[in-house]
Amino acid sequence: MTENLSEQEQEELRKELAKVEEEIQTLSQVLAAKEKHLAEIKRKLGINSLQELRQNITKGWQDVTSTSAYKKTSETLSQAGQKASAAFSSVGSVITKKLEDVKNSSTFKSFEEKVENLKSKVGGAKPAGGDFGEVLNSAANASATETITEQIQEETQ
């Protein structure tokens, strides 16, 4: 490429190159001096790196939250949360209704009656009206008691 340039053009470009390199060197020195001065001012004001980092994070967060993309995303997530909440509430209502339907079904009532009859046979007569859990616990305890009594009788014989 230097073949296409005349001797004079090459000399002018070398001078310009040297001049640009000198300007870059000068600007680097000025920048270093400015950074040193900045650090001295911050030290006098009591601003340390941690405080500066906090300020930068706070400013960055404010910049992010003020963008339209953040606002749209936040709005969309809020709507999605509301819809999810409504859906969970609906599912809970459906489950409650189904459990009530099961409890009121003839099959469940028949099963409950059989357990109560078993309870009265095993544990003796007690006032009706105990809840299903109590009936099951009572029947299990009575059955366990019978088994232990039978084992003791077999061992003594």
VENGIUR-V113861 format. One line per field, one symbol per residue. phi: phi as a letter, one per 30 degrees, with the letter a starting at -180 (. if undefined). psi: psi as a letter, one per 20 degrees, with the letter a starting at -180 (. if undefined). burial: I if it has 16 or more other ideal C-beta (glycine too) atoms within 10 Angstrom, else O. A space follows every 10 residues. Layout:
phi=???
psi=???
burial=???
//
This chain:
phi=.dddcdeddd dddddddddd dddddddddd dddddddedd dddddidcdd dddedddddd dddddddddd dddddddddd dddddddddd dedddedddd dddddddddd dddddddddd ddcidbedjd dedddddddd dddddddddd ddddddd
psi=hihiqrhggg gghggggggg hggggghggg gggghggghg ggghijorhg gggggggggg ggggiiqhgg gggggghggg ggggggghgg gggggggghg gghiqhgghg ggggghgggh ggjrprpriq rggggggggg ggghgggggh gghhhi.
burial=OOOOOOOOOO OOOOOOOOOO OOOOOOOOOO OOOOOOOOOO OOOOOOOOOO OOOOOOOOOO OOOOOOOOOO OOOOOOOOOO OOOOOOOOOO OOOOOOOOOO OOOOOOOOOO OOOOOIOIIO OOOOOOOOOO OOOOIOOIIO OIOOOOOOOO OOOOOOO
//
